[in-house]
């Protein structure tokens, strides 16, 4: 963390992590939504189960990433509050 502003840098890193995680959630959700699309001949897609499993695992990973980044933001917020209390 550069610039001598660890709480602010941590906050920014957390927000970036949340944004990245949400983009991942959106992508995994889109992949899941597209799984119901049938092959051109109307038959079920042969890779349906593998794709569904992969997309659900990705969704869970991104969910955990967002949860972790949210904790970083919360901790940075608490650090700023603590530092403001000290300076007051």
QUITALIN-V630770 format. One record per residue. PSI is psi in degrees with one decimal (NA if undefined). NEAR is the number of other C-alpha atoms within 8 Angstrom. Layout:
psi->PSI near->NEAR
psi->PSI near->NEAR
//
This chain:
psi->118.2 near->7
psi->165.2 near->6
psi->0.1 near->5
psi->23.0 near->5
psi->61.0 near->8
psi->-43.8 near->9
psi->-40.2 near->10
psi->-43.0 near->9
psi->-41.3 near->10
psi->-42.1 near->12
psi->-47.9 near->13
psi->-40.2 near->9
psi->-40.6 near->11
psi->-44.5 near->13
psi->-41.7 near->11
psi->-40.2 near->8
psi->-39.6 near->11
psi->-45.8 near->13
psi->-45.0 near->9
psi->-42.3 near->8
psi->-40.4 near->12
psi->-36.0 near->11
psi->-40.5 near->8
psi->-41.3 near->11
psi->-45.6 near->12
psi->-44.2 near->8
psi->-43.9 near->8
psi->-40.4 near->12
psi->-40.3 near->10
psi->-42.0 near->8
psi->-41.7 near->9
psi->-43.3 near->11
psi->-34.2 near->7
psi->-9.5 near->7
psi->-26.6 near->10
psi->-8.8 near->6
psi->130.3 near->6
psi->162.9 near->10
psi->161.4 near->8
psi->-31.2 near->5
psi->3.4 near->5
psi->-6.6 near->6
psi->154.0 near->7
psi->148.0 near->7
psi->133.3 near->8
psi->-25.3 near->5
psi->15.4 near->6
psi->-51.9 near->9
psi->-43.2 near->7
psi->-44.0 near->7
psi->-40.8 near->9
psi->-44.0 near->10
psi->-46.7 near->8
psi->-44.3 near->8
psi->-39.5 near->12
psi->-38.5 near->10
psi->-44.8 near->8
psi->-43.3 near->11
psi->-43.5 near->12
psi->-40.7 near->8
psi->-47.3 near->8
psi->-34.8 near->12
psi->-46.5 near->11
psi->-37.7 near->8
psi->-43.3 near->11
psi->-41.7 near->13
psi->-44.0 near->9
psi->-43.7 near->8
psi->-34.6 near->13
psi->-38.8 near->11
psi->-35.8 near->9
psi->-45.7 near->12
psi->-44.4 near->14
psi->-43.8 near->9
psi->-41.8 near->8
psi->-40.6 near->12
psi->-42.8 near->10
psi->-38.0 near->8
psi->-43.3 near->9
psi->-44.5 near->10
psi->-42.6 near->8
psi->-45.0 near->8
psi->-36.6 near->8
psi->-38.0 near->8
psi->-39.2 near->7
psi->-41.3 near->6
psi->-18.6 near->5
psi->NA near->4
//
